[in-house]
Amino acid sequence: MIFKEAYLNAFIKGMPDNEIIKKYVNTNAIGCIYGIRDFNFEAPIERKQELVKICYRLHEVRIYEVNLQT
């Protein structure tokens, strides 16, 4: 088994005009957003300590490659 990559799958809740959300999510590319929403985005694993403080859920995703040929 060969490790290929790792990243964070982050979940944050709030208003689209919130400065913290603007820092991580390009809300201009999403379109019109009304009210409090859940945002889900991917981030580099190196930002885990920063994101753990503001996300209500944070998954560390690790991708491996397995050679199934014998």
GROMACS elastic network, one bead per residue, 0.5 to 0.9 nm:
[ bonds ]
;  ai    aj funct       b0    kb
    1    64     6  0.63270   500
    1    65     6  0.56369   500
    1    67     6  0.70848   500
    2    63     6  0.86410   500
    2    64     6  0.53555   500
    2    65     6  0.50353   500
    2    66     6  0.64334   500
    2    67     6  0.87193   500
    3     6     6  0.84694   500
    3    62     6  0.75837   500
    3    63     6  0.62117   500
    3    65     6  0.63734   500
    3    66     6  0.89860   500
    4    62     6  0.76687   500
    4    63     6  0.54595   500
    4    64     6  0.52163   500
    4    65     6  0.65641   500
    5    61     6  0.82992   500
    5    62     6  0.59326   500
    5    63     6  0.53284   500
    5    64     6  0.72871   500
    6    44     6  0.76373   500
    6    45     6  0.63394   500
    6    60     6  0.70699   500
    6    61     6  0.54423   500
    6    63     6  0.61808   500
    7    42     6  0.67771   500
    7    43     6  0.59713   500
    7    44     6  0.50061   500
    7    46     6  0.83576   500
    7    59     6  0.84307   500
    7    60     6  0.60158   500
    7    61     6  0.53472   500
    7    62     6  0.67476   500
    7    63     6  0.88396   500
    8    41     6  0.81926   500
    8    42     6  0.54864   500
    8    43     6  0.50812   500
    8    44     6  0.60300   500
    8    45     6  0.55022   500
    8    46     6  0.88823   500
    8    47     6  0.82931   500
    8    48     6  0.72729   500
    8    58     6  0.66632   500
    8    59     6  0.55875   500
    8    61     6  0.58512   500
    8    62     6  0.87865   500
    9    40     6  0.70737   500
    9    41     6  0.59102   500
    9    43     6  0.65912   500
    9    57     6  0.83354   500
    9    58     6  0.58281   500
    9    59     6  0.50119   500
    9    60     6  0.63804   500
    9    61     6  0.68997   500
   10    39     6  0.80326   500
   10    40     6  0.55928   500
   10    41     6  0.53670   500
   10    42     6  0.59996   500
   10    43     6  0.71142   500
   10    51     6  0.76739   500
   10    52     6  0.87710   500
   10    55     6  0.64803   500
   10    56     6  0.81953   500
   10    57     6  0.61741   500
   10    59     6  0.64482   500
   10    60     6  0.86805   500
   11    38     6  0.67546   500
   11    39     6  0.56146   500
   11    41     6  0.67288   500
   11    42     6  0.89579   500
   11    54     6  0.89786   500
   11    55     6  0.55278   500
   11    56     6  0.60750   500
   11    57     6  0.51590   500
   11    58     6  0.62178   500
   11    59     6  0.87041   500
   12    21     6  0.76573   500
   12    37     6  0.83868   500
   12    38     6  0.57588   500
   12    39     6  0.52178   500
   12    40     6  0.65890   500
   12    41     6  0.85976   500
   12    54     6  0.69601   500
   12    56     6  0.58737   500
   12    57     6  0.72417   500
   12    58     6  0.88582   500
   13    21     6  0.83561   500
   13    36     6  0.69372   500
   13    37     6  0.56642   500
   13    39     6  0.60505   500
   13    40     6  0.88474   500
   13    54     6  0.89459   500
   13    55     6  0.75490   500
   13    56     6  0.74370   500
   14    17     6  0.84975   500
   14    18     6  0.68562   500
   14    20     6  0.89645   500
   14    21     6  0.73331   500
   14    35     6  0.81321   500
   14    37     6  0.55273   500
   14    38     6  0.66277   500
   14    39     6  0.79011   500
   15    18     6  0.54226   500
   15    21     6  0.76177   500
   15    33     6  0.84344   500
   15    34     6  0.78820   500
   15    35     6  0.61337   500
   15    37     6  0.62797   500
   15    38     6  0.87412   500
   16    19     6  0.82991   500
   16    21     6  0.63823   500
   16    22     6  0.69428   500
   16    25     6  0.86748   500
   16    27     6  0.66572   500
   16    33     6  0.67414   500
   16    34     6  0.78588   500
   16    35     6  0.79401   500
   16    36     6  0.75505   500
   16    37     6  0.76009   500
   16    39     6  0.89850   500
   17    20     6  0.86338   500
   17    21     6  0.72385   500
   17    22     6  0.66501   500
   17    27     6  0.83881   500
   18    21     6  0.53856   500
   18    22     6  0.62232   500
   18    23     6  0.87586   500
   19    23     6  0.62050   500
   20    23     6  0.51834   500
   20    24     6  0.69230   500
   20    25     6  0.87704   500
   20    54     6  0.83029   500
   21    24     6  0.54413   500
   21    25     6  0.57252   500
   21    26     6  0.84418   500
   21    27     6  0.83375   500
   21    39     6  0.81903   500
   22    25     6  0.53353   500
   22    26     6  0.63887   500
   22    27     6  0.67110   500
   23    26     6  0.78230   500
   24    41     6  0.79291   500
   24    43     6  0.83566   500
   25    28     6  0.87165   500
   25    29     6  0.88749   500
   25    39     6  0.78907   500
   25    40     6  0.86750   500
   25    41     6  0.72607   500
   26    29     6  0.57428   500
   26    30     6  0.71684   500
   27    30     6  0.51853   500
   27    31     6  0.69384   500
   27    32     6  0.83961   500
   27    33     6  0.82671   500
   28    31     6  0.60661   500
   28    32     6  0.82901   500
   30    33     6  0.77480   500
   33    36     6  0.86091   500
   33    37     6  0.80415   500
   34    37     6  0.78292   500
   43    46     6  0.82924   500
   43    47     6  0.69775   500
   43    48     6  0.83208   500
   43    51     6  0.88962   500
   44    47     6  0.58017   500
   44    48     6  0.76846   500
   45    48     6  0.56241   500
   45    60     6  0.74207   500
   45    61     6  0.87641   500
   46    49     6  0.76875   500
   46    50     6  0.86999   500
   47    50     6  0.53517   500
   47    51     6  0.61748   500
   47    52     6  0.86049   500
   48    51     6  0.51725   500
   48    52     6  0.58913   500
   48    53     6  0.88802   500
   48    58     6  0.83458   500
   48    60     6  0.86319   500
   49    52     6  0.54854   500
   49    53     6  0.71641   500
   50    53     6  0.61069   500
   50    54     6  0.76466   500
   51    54     6  0.54461   500
   51    55     6  0.58837   500
   51    58     6  0.78329   500
   52    55     6  0.56011   500
   52    56     6  0.78833   500
   52    57     6  0.80180   500
   52    58     6  0.67843   500
   53    56     6  0.84174   500
   54    57     6  0.89985   500
   55    58     6  0.63772   500
   67    70     6  0.81473   500
